Structures are given as structure tokens and as C-alpha cells.
Amino acid sequence: MSVERLPAIPQAPELSVVIPVYNEEASLPALFDRLYPALDAIGRPYECLFVDDGSSDRSVALLREMFQRRPDVTRLVILRGNFGQHAAIMAAFERARGALVVTLDADLQNPPEEIARIVAEFDAGHDYVGTIRQQRQDNWWRRHASLAMNALRERTSGIRMSDQGCMLRGYSRDIVAAINASHEVSTFLPALGSIFAKSPTEIPVRHEERQGGTSKYSLYRLVRLNFDLMTGFSVAPLQLFSMIGIVISVLSALFFVFLVLRRLVVGPEAEGVFTLFSVEFFLIGIALFGIGLLGEYVGRIYLQVRGRPRYLVDAVVERRDEDAAS
């Protein structure tokens, strides 16, 4: 790993804005134009901590150019590959120096101007600020799938988040330290923040169309994310499946008794063969689903005991002490 810095500048900022970046070449210029003026207007010492998650376009070059323009408030963490959004944010959490840490996507769907409202909520005494996207600019299926997943997640894990897909959130220094101390391989940061918070709150925020590029979350990745969330924070799916197994076993026993009595009363018949096939296929489907669910938990254990790092840092770019003093 190459480190393009000396020890960090001595004065810690009050606010750290963490922005994961993955192939956001099209949206970064507009982000820069809006982010820095919005943070300057807050009037508090801040830092922008960009984490490149293995981009294959010109994102890293644009980030380096921005560092040259504003080295006093810009820091870069360049990962060695694509480790995922939450791993990239973890890399920033372990390096952020602000008393308040705000996460923001690079696609400008969450306006940087909303950061000031999150800061105001911390001034009001909250230690974790979640957000709810208003008038979402996503397509129909993403909005409704998000609502369904939110309801399912809350029922299975007990974690209350009105909008789990919005990454514009604020974390106090204590919560960031608690998250950094968590050594789970699959980490869903908004859920951890909600669990560790003493005085959480949620606020509505604006939602805009992407400035460029495409969403990095396909349907498959969204499903995977929600599986990780449910299996990482609750054993309720296993307990629910056990209850379903008990109910099906009881119903199967009653159905068997019914078939025996029907044979004694009516005699041999072939009309019920297809019914038996349908019941059998249904039970096979339930069994396969149960095996897959159990595999999710076993897979999490496998990833955890394997002990591989969640991410690898290729370079850190930030201002040096002698530069800060000059």
C-alpha cells in the first residue's frame, strides 16, 4: 500500500463528510460544484473524505484534481478493488476525524445542501440522524420493492428505519467508534447506527434524479443486501421457518389420516394423484427454501471465521503537516 501523506493536520474538523465513489465520472464535477459551497455555508471546520471503491473510469483522476484544488479540506482513500459500498464507508469511518460524520452518495440523488439540516439535528441533541426520501425519483418497482423490504426487515429484525436505502445519514463520533469496533464481515451501517444510537431521529430530505451514470444496485444486489440485513441482525427467519415446518408437519399428518379414512370409506381411487403431486411439490419447495435460508446463516459464519480483511487500501492522499503550517 502506498501512502501519499505524512501525519494528518493537527486541527480536527467538526464535520466529516464521507462519500463512496464507484465509476461516478459523470456526476463528480457537479458534485464538487455543489458540495463544497454547501459545506462552506455551514460555517464549521470540515473535511470531505472520498473513498474510491475500485473505479474503472476517470473517477480517481477527478478526485485527485479536486484534492489539488482544495487540499485543506479534501482527503482521498483509494481502495485496491471493488469491495462494496458499505466496506468503502467503513474504510472512511476508520479515518474520519470529525465529531459528526455524514455519509453521502456521489450521484447527487441526495442534495449536499441537506447536510446542513443533519447538522442542525445534532445541535438539537440527537446522536444519529436517519433520512426519508421525499418524492423519490426512482422507477415504480424500486419504490415499491423498497417499501416491501422495509416492512419485511422491520418485522424480522425489529430495526426501525423508514427508508433503509437512503445513505444520507449522520453519525456521532461515539456511534462511529462503536461501528469501527464491530468486526462483522457483512456490515449494514444504517442498521448499526440505529442500534447503537441513544437519541436517534429521522428527517425528510429531498431526492433528485441522478446526474449521470447508472445505479450500482441491481435487483440481485438489492435482494442480497436485504438477505444480509435480515440474517445479520435477527434469527427470526429461522424461527419463523421452524414454526412453518411444525404447522406443515401437523397438516401433513392430518391429511394422511384423511386419506386413510377416505380409502376405507370410498375405496381405491386415482383422482387424488395430482393433488398429492401438487402437495409434494409444495413441500419440496418449502424444504429447498429452508435449506437456502439455513445456507445464508452458515455462509455468514463461513465469511466471519475466514477472517479476510473487508477491504484493502491502495493509497491515502491528504495534506501533510508542513503544508498545513505554510
C-alpha positions as CSV (number, residue, x, y, z in Angstrom):
1,M,0.0,0.0,0.0
2,S,1.4,3.4,-0.9
3,V,0.6,6.3,1.4
4,E,0.9,9.7,-0.1
5,R,1.0,11.7,3.1
6,L,2.7,12.4,6.4
7,P,0.7,12.5,9.7
8,A,-2.6,14.3,9.3
9,I,-3.1,18.0,10.0
10,P,-3.3,18.7,13.8
11,Q,-6.7,20.5,14.0
12,A,-9.5,18.0,13.8
13,P,-12.6,19.2,11.8
14,E,-16.0,19.3,13.4
15,L,-17.7,17.7,10.4
16,S,-16.5,14.8,8.2
17,V,-18.5,14.1,5.0
18,V,-17.9,10.5,3.7
19,I,-18.5,9.9,0.1
20,P,-18.0,6.4,-1.5
21,V,-17.2,6.6,-5.2
22,Y,-17.6,3.8,-7.8
23,N,-17.5,4.8,-11.5
24,E,-19.1,8.2,-10.9
25,E,-17.1,10.1,-13.5
26,A,-20.2,11.7,-15.0
27,S,-21.6,13.0,-11.7
28,L,-18.4,14.1,-9.8
29,P,-17.9,17.6,-11.4
30,A,-21.5,18.6,-10.5
31,L,-21.0,17.1,-7.0
32,F,-17.9,19.2,-6.4
33,D,-19.7,22.3,-7.6
34,R,-22.4,21.9,-5.1
35,L,-20.8,20.0,-2.2
36,Y,-18.0,22.5,-1.2
37,P,-20.2,25.7,-1.3
38,A,-22.9,23.8,0.8
39,L,-20.3,22.9,3.4
40,D,-18.6,26.3,3.4
41,A,-22.1,27.8,4.1
42,I,-22.4,25.8,7.3
43,G,-19.5,27.7,8.7
44,R,-17.8,24.9,10.6
45,P,-14.4,23.2,10.1
46,Y,-15.0,20.2,7.8
47,E,-13.3,17.6,5.7
48,C,-14.5,15.7,2.6
49,L,-13.4,12.1,2.7
50,F,-13.8,10.4,-0.7
51,V,-13.3,6.7,-1.0
52,D,-12.8,5.2,-4.4
53,D,-14.1,1.7,-4.5
54,G,-12.1,0.3,-7.4
55,S,-13.5,2.6,-10.2
56,S,-12.5,1.7,-13.8
57,D,-13.3,5.1,-15.3
58,R,-11.7,8.6,-14.6
59,S,-13.2,8.9,-11.1
60,V,-9.8,8.7,-9.4
61,A,-8.2,11.3,-11.7
62,L,-11.1,13.7,-11.0
63,L,-10.7,13.1,-7.2
64,R,-7.0,13.9,-7.4
65,E,-7.7,17.0,-9.3
66,M,-10.2,18.1,-6.6
67,F,-7.6,17.4,-4.0
68,Q,-5.2,19.7,-5.7
69,R,-7.8,22.5,-5.7
70,R,-8.9,22.1,-2.1
71,P,-6.2,20.1,-0.2
72,D,-7.1,21.8,3.1
73,V,-10.5,20.0,3.3
74,T,-10.2,17.1,0.9
75,R,-8.8,13.6,1.7
76,L,-8.8,10.6,-0.6
77,V,-8.8,6.9,0.2
78,I,-8.2,4.7,-2.9
79,L,-9.1,1.0,-2.4
80,R,-7.3,-1.8,-4.3
81,G,-10.5,-3.2,-5.7
82,N,-14.3,-3.1,-5.6
83,F,-15.3,-4.2,-2.1
84,G,-18.8,-2.7,-1.9
85,Q,-20.4,0.5,-0.7
86,H,-20.5,-0.4,3.0
87,A,-16.9,-1.6,3.1
88,A,-15.8,1.6,1.4
89,I,-17.7,3.7,4.1
90,M,-16.0,1.6,6.8
91,A,-12.7,2.5,5.3
92,A,-13.6,6.1,5.7
93,F,-15.1,5.7,9.2
94,E,-11.8,4.4,10.4
95,R,-10.1,7.5,9.1
96,A,-12.7,10.2,9.7
97,R,-11.8,12.8,12.3
98,G,-14.9,14.8,12.7
99,A,-17.2,14.8,15.8
100,L,-20.0,14.4,13.4
101,V,-19.8,12.1,10.4
102,V,-22.2,12.4,7.5
103,T,-22.4,9.8,4.6
104,L,-23.5,10.9,1.2
105,D,-23.8,9.2,-2.2
106,A,-21.8,10.6,-5.1
107,D,-24.7,10.5,-7.6
108,L,-26.4,13.7,-6.2
109,Q,-29.7,12.0,-5.7
110,N,-29.4,13.3,-2.2
111,P,-28.6,17.0,-2.4
112,P,-25.5,18.1,-0.5
113,E,-27.5,21.2,0.7
114,E,-29.4,18.8,3.0
115,I,-26.3,18.2,5.1
116,A,-26.9,21.5,7.0
117,R,-30.3,20.0,8.2
118,I,-28.5,17.0,9.6
119,V,-26.0,19.2,11.4
120,A,-29.0,21.1,12.9
121,E,-30.4,17.9,14.3
122,F,-27.2,17.1,16.0
123,D,-27.2,20.6,17.5
124,A,-30.6,19.7,18.9
125,G,-29.1,16.8,20.8
126,H,-29.5,13.7,18.5
127,D,-26.7,11.3,18.0
128,Y,-27.9,9.6,14.9
129,V,-29.9,11.2,12.1
130,G,-31.7,9.0,9.5
131,T,-33.4,10.4,6.5
132,I,-36.5,9.6,4.4
133,R,-36.5,10.4,0.7
134,Q,-39.4,12.6,-0.4
135,Q,-40.9,12.4,-3.9
136,R,-38.4,9.7,-4.9
137,Q,-37.1,9.9,-8.4
138,D,-36.7,6.2,-8.8
139,N,-38.8,4.0,-11.0
140,W,-42.0,2.3,-9.9
141,W,-40.6,-1.1,-9.0
142,R,-37.7,0.3,-7.0
143,R,-40.0,2.4,-4.8
144,H,-42.5,-0.4,-4.1
145,A,-39.8,-3.0,-3.6
146,S,-38.1,-0.7,-1.1
147,L,-41.4,-0.3,0.8
148,A,-41.9,-4.1,0.9
149,M,-38.4,-4.7,2.0
150,N,-38.6,-2.1,4.7
151,A,-41.7,-3.7,6.1
152,L,-40.2,-7.2,6.0
153,R,-37.0,-6.0,7.6
154,E,-38.7,-4.3,10.4
155,R,-40.9,-7.3,11.2
156,T,-37.9,-9.8,11.2
157,S,-35.2,-7.7,12.8
158,G,-37.0,-5.1,14.8
159,I,-34.8,-2.3,13.4
160,R,-36.9,0.8,12.7
161,M,-35.8,2.6,9.6
162,S,-38.4,4.3,7.4
163,D,-36.0,4.4,4.4
164,Q,-33.1,1.9,4.6
165,G,-31.9,2.8,1.1
166,C,-31.1,6.4,1.7
167,M,-27.4,6.8,2.6
168,L,-27.6,10.5,3.5
169,R,-27.2,10.0,7.3
170,G,-25.4,11.4,10.3
171,Y,-23.5,9.6,12.9
172,S,-21.9,11.0,16.1
173,R,-18.3,10.2,17.0
174,D,-19.4,7.7,19.7
175,I,-21.5,5.7,17.2
176,V,-18.7,5.7,14.6
177,A,-16.4,4.4,17.2
178,A,-18.9,1.6,18.1
179,I,-19.3,0.7,14.4
180,N,-15.5,0.6,14.0
181,A,-15.3,-1.8,16.9
182,S,-17.8,-4.2,15.2
183,H,-15.9,-6.9,13.4
184,E,-18.7,-8.3,11.3
185,V,-17.8,-9.1,7.8
186,S,-21.2,-8.2,6.3
187,T,-22.0,-4.8,7.9
188,F,-25.1,-2.7,7.2
189,L,-24.1,0.7,8.6
190,P,-27.5,2.4,8.9
191,A,-28.8,-0.5,11.0
192,L,-25.8,-0.5,13.3
193,G,-26.2,3.2,13.7
194,S,-29.8,2.8,14.6
195,I,-29.0,0.1,17.2
196,F,-26.1,2.0,18.8
197,A,-28.0,5.3,19.0
198,K,-29.2,6.7,22.3
199,S,-31.2,9.6,20.8
200,P,-32.0,8.8,17.1
201,T,-34.2,10.7,14.8
202,E,-35.4,10.8,11.2
203,I,-36.0,13.8,8.9
204,P,-37.4,14.0,5.4
205,V,-35.0,15.1,2.7
206,R,-35.2,16.0,-1.0
207,H,-34.5,13.4,-3.6
208,E,-33.3,14.2,-7.1
209,E,-32.6,12.4,-10.4
210,R,-29.1,11.0,-10.9
211,Q,-26.7,13.5,-12.5
212,G,-25.1,10.8,-14.6
213,G,-24.3,7.1,-14.9
214,T,-26.5,4.3,-13.7
215,S,-27.4,2.8,-10.3
216,K,-24.9,0.3,-8.9
217,Y,-27.6,-1.6,-7.2
218,S,-29.2,-4.2,-9.5
219,L,-32.3,-6.2,-8.4
220,Y,-30.0,-9.1,-7.5
221,R,-27.8,-6.8,-5.3
222,L,-30.8,-5.3,-3.6
223,V,-32.1,-8.8,-2.8
224,R,-28.7,-9.8,-1.5
225,L,-28.5,-6.7,0.6
226,N,-31.8,-7.4,2.3
227,F,-30.9,-11.0,2.9
228,D,-27.7,-9.8,4.6
229,L,-29.6,-7.3,6.7
230,M,-32.2,-9.8,7.9
231,T,-29.8,-12.6,8.6
232,G,-27.2,-10.3,10.1
233,F,-29.5,-8.7,12.7
234,S,-32.0,-11.4,13.6
235,V,-32.6,-15.1,13.8
236,A,-36.4,-14.5,13.3
237,P,-36.3,-16.0,9.8
238,L,-35.0,-19.3,11.2
239,Q,-37.6,-19.3,14.0
240,L,-40.4,-18.4,11.5
241,F,-39.3,-21.3,9.3
242,S,-39.3,-23.7,12.2
243,M,-42.9,-22.7,13.0
244,I,-43.9,-23.2,9.4
245,G,-42.3,-26.6,9.5
246,I,-44.3,-27.5,12.6
247,V,-47.5,-26.3,11.0
248,I,-46.9,-28.2,7.8
249,S,-46.0,-31.4,9.7
250,V,-49.3,-31.2,11.6
251,L,-51.3,-30.5,8.5
252,S,-49.5,-33.4,6.6
253,A,-50.3,-35.8,9.4
254,L,-54.0,-34.7,9.4
255,F,-54.1,-35.0,5.6
256,F,-52.6,-38.5,5.8
257,V,-55.3,-39.5,8.3
258,F,-57.9,-38.1,6.0
259,L,-56.6,-40.1,3.0
260,V,-56.6,-43.3,5.1
261,L,-60.2,-42.8,6.2
262,R,-61.3,-41.8,2.7
263,R,-59.7,-45.0,1.3
264,L,-61.6,-47.1,3.9
265,V,-64.9,-45.3,3.1
266,V,-64.7,-44.7,-0.6
267,G,-62.2,-47.4,-1.6
268,P,-59.2,-47.1,-4.0
269,E,-59.3,-44.1,-6.4
270,A,-56.8,-42.4,-8.7
271,E,-58.4,-38.9,-8.8
272,G,-56.3,-37.7,-5.9
273,V,-52.9,-38.4,-7.6
274,F,-52.4,-34.9,-9.0
275,T,-53.4,-33.4,-5.7
276,L,-50.8,-35.5,-4.0
277,F,-48.2,-34.4,-6.6
278,S,-49.0,-30.7,-6.0
279,V,-48.8,-31.1,-2.2
280,E,-45.5,-32.9,-2.7
281,F,-44.0,-30.2,-4.9
282,F,-45.2,-27.6,-2.5
283,L,-43.4,-29.3,0.4
284,I,-40.3,-29.8,-1.7
285,G,-40.3,-26.1,-2.4
286,I,-40.6,-25.2,1.3
287,A,-37.7,-27.6,2.1
288,L,-35.5,-26.1,-0.6
289,F,-36.3,-22.6,0.7
290,G,-35.4,-23.7,4.2
291,I,-32.1,-25.1,3.0
292,G,-31.3,-21.9,1.3
293,L,-32.2,-19.9,4.4
294,L,-30.0,-22.1,6.6
295,G,-27.3,-21.6,4.0
296,E,-27.4,-17.9,4.4
297,Y,-26.6,-18.2,8.1
298,V,-23.9,-20.8,7.5
299,G,-22.4,-18.6,4.8
300,R,-22.2,-15.7,7.2
301,I,-20.4,-17.8,9.7
302,Y,-18.0,-19.0,7.0
303,L,-17.2,-15.5,5.9
304,Q,-16.7,-14.5,9.5
305,V,-14.3,-17.3,10.5
306,R,-12.4,-16.9,7.3
307,G,-11.0,-13.7,8.7
308,R,-10.2,-11.9,5.5
309,P,-10.0,-8.1,5.5
310,R,-13.1,-6.3,4.5
311,Y,-11.1,-4.0,2.2
312,L,-7.5,-3.2,1.1
313,V,-6.3,0.3,0.8
314,D,-4.1,1.1,-2.2
315,A,-3.3,4.8,-1.3
316,V,-4.3,7.6,1.0
317,V,-4.0,11.2,-0.3
318,E,-4.2,14.0,2.2
319,R,-2.4,17.2,3.1
320,R,0.8,17.0,5.1
321,D,1.7,18.8,8.3
322,E,4.2,21.1,6.7
323,D,1.8,22.0,4.0
324,A,-0.8,23.0,6.7
325,A,1.7,25.1,8.5
326,S,2.9,27.1,5.5
